[in-house]
């Protein structure tokens, strides 16, 4: 990852809206995909971050968040 991505991830994960935006991505996903290892990927637009597309990875229950980050390479 480059410095820009690291900074963006740090800003995102250390803000009070982190949980809110992750839940918003899960609830209003523009794309959902099953991932290996019993995980799920959700993509959604986060208005609070200049309408960037974020990927949120959850565990099998589709609730417990494993990872979340801006997905600059997103393609529908």
Legacy VTK file of the C-alpha trace (Angstrom):
# vtk DataFile Version 3.0
C-alpha trace
ASCII
DATASET POLYDATA
POINTS 76 float
0.000 0.000 0.000
1.123 3.518 -0.652
1.162 6.449 1.785
-2.109 7.877 0.434
-3.976 4.619 1.059
-2.397 4.173 4.493
-3.401 7.717 5.472
-6.943 7.244 4.203
-7.330 3.939 6.048
-5.963 5.484 9.241
-8.336 8.448 8.956
-11.259 6.127 8.316
-10.618 3.592 11.056
-9.904 6.181 13.749
-13.023 8.309 13.264
-16.223 8.016 15.297
-18.182 7.182 12.136
-16.176 4.002 11.476
-18.828 1.597 12.758
-21.642 3.680 11.282
-20.161 3.681 7.782
-19.294 -0.021 7.900
-22.873 -0.864 8.827
-24.101 1.478 6.112
-21.927 -0.289 3.509
-23.268 -3.679 4.641
-26.894 -2.536 4.682
-26.745 -0.629 1.378
-24.113 -2.590 -0.527
-23.782 -2.022 -4.245
-22.099 -5.425 -4.551
-21.878 -8.503 -2.293
-19.627 -11.498 -2.827
-18.822 -14.662 -0.864
-15.115 -14.956 -0.164
-13.059 -18.040 0.655
-12.652 -18.821 4.326
-16.312 -18.249 5.209
-16.121 -14.484 4.785
-18.249 -12.001 2.851
-17.241 -8.899 0.900
-19.504 -5.857 0.719
-18.846 -2.782 -1.402
-20.583 0.516 -0.841
-20.229 4.227 -1.351
-19.301 6.252 1.718
-20.504 9.822 1.291
-18.555 10.989 4.347
-15.342 10.169 2.479
-15.938 11.981 -0.809
-18.166 9.187 -2.171
-15.305 6.704 -2.227
-16.127 3.010 -2.584
-15.175 1.023 0.504
-14.916 -2.736 0.842
-16.048 -4.225 4.141
-15.161 -7.856 4.836
-17.223 -9.696 7.433
-17.122 -13.097 8.999
-19.665 -15.743 8.032
-22.402 -14.106 10.133
-22.300 -11.016 7.861
-22.173 -8.846 10.986
-18.728 -9.212 12.556
-16.348 -6.927 10.666
-12.996 -8.435 9.767
-11.612 -5.562 7.677
-12.675 -2.358 5.947
-10.804 -0.167 3.493
-11.210 2.098 0.454
-11.225 -0.011 -2.714
-9.629 2.169 -5.375
-9.724 -0.657 -7.901
-13.450 -1.368 -7.574
-15.255 -2.445 -10.765
-18.895 -3.482 -10.864
LINES 1 77
76 0 1 2 3 4 5 6 7 8 9 10 11 12 13 14 15 16 17 18 19 20 21 22 23 24 25 26 27 28 29 30 31 32 33 34 35 36 37 38 39 40 41 42 43 44 45 46 47 48 49 50 51 52 53 54 55 56 57 58 59 60 61 62 63 64 65 66 67 68 69 70 71 72 73 74 75
